[in-house]
Amino acid sequence: MMGCWVLNEGLSIILVLSWLGVNLYLFIDTFYWYEEEESFHYTRVILGSTLAWARASALCLNFNCMLILIPISRNLISFIRGTSICCRGPWRRQLDKNLKFHKLVAYGIAVNATIHVVAHFFNLERYCWSQSKEAQGLLAALSKLGSTPNESYLNPIRTLPMNTTTELLRTIAGVTGLVISLALVLIMTSSTEFVRQASYELFWCTHHVFIVFFLSLAIHGMGRIVRGQTQDSLSLHNITFCRDRYAEWQTEAQCPVPQFSGKEPSAWKWILGPVVLYACERIIRFWRFQQEVVITKVVSHPSGVLELHMKKRGFKMAPGQYILVQCSAISSLEWHPFTLTSAPQEDFFSVHIRAAGDWTAALLEAFGAEGQALQEPWRLPRLAVDGPFGAALTDVFHYPVSVCIAAGIGVTPFAALLKSIWYKCSEAQTPLKLSKVYFYWICRDARAFEWFADLLLSLETRMSEQGKTHFLSYHIFLTGWDENQAVHIALHWDENTDVITGLKQKTFYGRPNWNNEFKQIAYSHPSSSIGVFFCGPKALSKTLQKMCRLYSSADPRGVHFYYNKESF
């Protein structure tokens, strides 16, 4: 069984292939242009084919640098997501893969930068060698041009250098190229999953070296090292006739000395638009930073979870959205994403924060949530909030059936969703396309259930009172317990409510059998479009993606699972 899951994945493949196709087209077209262009004929005499390699990779580098900032322009993506006329169905789901595309473009930058650097190393060696005594004939004649008045040089290396590296660092292109390369290496190495998990702060700080990267890129071509023959010179100096008469260039009227000029820098033209867009993002963030955030409630939950209730003038949200939080008392530069756990109908917005790194641990300590007494309201550190921004979960209400799956603290995005469902069910006049919700929560620590159980209990009670118990089907799985807990569970197994959560629905012990779960859902909704929403670890994400593919029908009239993963 395949189904319209293929449409979503197929669209992703089309977008990736389109990006790859544009890169290949730009590279090949530029490569052959520099291999055949008459104005660069004499440049090729010195550099050979490495000229084309350097210029083709440079153009692709500019193209990818133009794209790299767009996927992380959160306000732009949220705006596009909210424009349903322009962004529907499978196209809308591609917005959830903005970070994947950002990484893909980054790999494109790394590959083209490597080709560009290697090609220019060869070019530098060829420029230097052509000034040596071993260089003879046309090669030597071209390198000596520019030594007398009314001549323009072709070879930027004017004398035979003692040290190639020293000569490189004397040029604008050499210095900026070195800075660009070091910045790129630093950004790429600190972006690995290992570094992000070990120290998010290190990842965040080193990623902002991109400012140095873009500044250096904008001025990289100002040295105009790569030079070609001018159009006026081409009209007077026939290359086919004159190239073998280089000894007569000074005396032969038909073969005047060729004149050369550097190519105008163009990188800034490629990156200007995205940089302005990103600057606007930062201006919006600064404006939101100035807005006052009032902390109305602080709750310390078990398992190192801090709940914050806040208010901010003009703040509007949708279920599943997230915000960026900054605490000046910890760092004036760092902004961290957290999913909103409140519903739009509430007069506040809230987040649940778990201690999972240096910054979050410092935040919990600042609010007195690490085994200390909670701080008095007037002593609480100041928070700044940017957002909210759209995410995959905002599409939950667009399906007749939705399957929500959370692992551990990944349950926080679904808190806002379930609260919103609670309010929408209370409003009898609110028409809902969504008719059934399956909720799965897999958690290792029984104490982590405490803060979320109250929400489920109120939702369970409300649904029962309104006769809508069929609307929400939830399944909670506990994957870790000790011997004492097992004995306690066994002694209270026959009670009407669950011993851990206090809910009517009993907790399951172990992990779900996803084959059975998806098979049952597909059987219960044979002709439905089913949205699957997940927040949790990568390994489980791959399993669920496989289940969506496996249990989607090849028949357009059959059941179709659409996979959506929460990511920041």
Salt bridges, closest charged atoms under 4 A:
GLU9 OE2 - LYS97 NZ 3.49
ASP96 OD1 - ARG81 NH2 2.33
GLU167 OE1 - ARG170 NH1 3.46
GLU193 OE1 - LYS538 NZ 3.37
ASP244 OD1 - ARG243 NE 3.82
GLU307 OE1 - HIS301 NE2 2.59
GLU307 OE2 - HIS309 NE2 2.58
GLU307 OE1 - HIS352 NE2 3.35
GLU334 OE1 - HIS336 NE2 2.93
GLU346 OE1 - LYS419 NZ 3.88
ASP347 OD2 - LYS311 NZ 3.97
ASP386 OD2 - ARG285 NE 3.01
ASP386 OD1 - ARG288 NH1 2.64
ASP395 OD2 - ARG81 NH1 3.70
ASP395 OD1 - ARG92 NE 2.54
ASP395 OD1 - HIS398 ND1 3.50
ASP445 OD2 - ARG447 NH2 3.33
GLU465 OE1 - ARG462 NH1 3.88
GLU495 OE2 - HIS492 NE2 3.83
ASP555 OD1 - ARG557 NE 3.43
